[in-house]
Amino acid sequence: MAQVEITESLFLEITKKFKHESIEIFELLKSLENNPKKGKELGTVGGIIIKELKYKSFRFYFITDGFKLKCIDENALVDLLLRFVRMSDKKAQQETINEIKFILRTLGPEGFS
């Protein structure tokens, strides 16, 4: 079972924007604990994979260790960390992806807090 982490800034943004619907969104994000291969792969930066999950017209972006996700079977995914870092709508999708890649290149995965 993988571990899902949501950055504090994203958590606050989701609760502020979606109010009562945020419970459903958090359940969707936590569903990756049981199925970590879910989501569309958008690219890699230094072995870190950027993926997205869709909810209606919004996208939720998360990063994870690409080696562990591709090479280890699902039963052994105990120490895999999936970190949700950003959210966007369809209009700002490419901007957000480029921002995530920039942060990964300059600061690494620790740049998201």
N, C-alpha and C positions, 0 to 999 in steps of 0.2 A: 504494500500500500504506500503510495507516494504522499508527500506532505505538501499541502497547498497553503501558501502564504499570500496575503493581500496587503500591499503597502498601506500605511495609515492614511496617506493623502488620497489614495484611490478609494479606500473604505469610506472616508468622509464625503468624497465627491459622489459616490453611488447613493449613499443614504440621503444626501441633500437633494439630488436630482430625481430619484425614483420614489422616495418616501416609503409607502407600504409595499410597493412592488419590489423593493430592494431585497426582501426575504427570498423571493423566488430567484433573484439574480445570484445571491450568495449560495443558494442551493445548487444552482447550475455550476458555479465556479468550484464548489467543493466536490462536485461529482467527478472531478478529475482525480481525486484520491483513488478511486476504484478503476478508472479508465484513463491513465495518463497519456495515452496516445491519441486522445480525442483532440480535435482542433486542426486548423489549417496552418501548415508551416509557411512562414513568410520569408525566412532567410536565416543566415547564421553569421555571427561575428565572433571570431576566435574560439570556436567550439561551443558557443552559447547559441541555442536555437530560439528564435522569436516565433511565437505561434499566436493565433487568435481564436477566440470563441465568439460566435454571433448570438445576439439576443435582440430580436426584432430588427431595428435599423442601427443598433449600436454594436461596436466591436470592443472586446476586452482582450488586451494583449498581455501575454505572459512569457517569461523566459525560463529556460531550463538547460541543464547540462546535456548537450547533444550526444555525447559518447554513451552515457548511462541509458538514455532513452532508446537509442538504436540497438545497443549491444546486449542489454540485460533483459531477460524474460520478465513478464509481468509479476510473477511470484516473488522475484528477488528485488523488486523496486521499493525497498524499505527506506533507503536513504536518499531518494530522489526528491529534490525540492523544486516545486513549481511556484514561481513568484509572479503574481499579477502586478503589473506596473502602471498601465495606462488604460484609458478608455477613450473612444472617439465615436463620432457618428460617421456616416458614409462620406460626407463632404471632406472631413479632415483626416481621412484614413491615411493617405500617403504622407502627410505632414507628420503624423504621430509615429508612423513606422520609421521615418528618417530621424526623428528626435530620439527614439529608442536606440537606433543604431549608433547615432552620434555619442550618446551617453555611454554605451557599451565600449566604443572605441577609445574614449577619453578617460573614463573613470572605472570601467569594468562593471560587473554586476553589483558591486557595493555602492554604485552611484544612485541607486534607487532606494529611497528611505521613506 
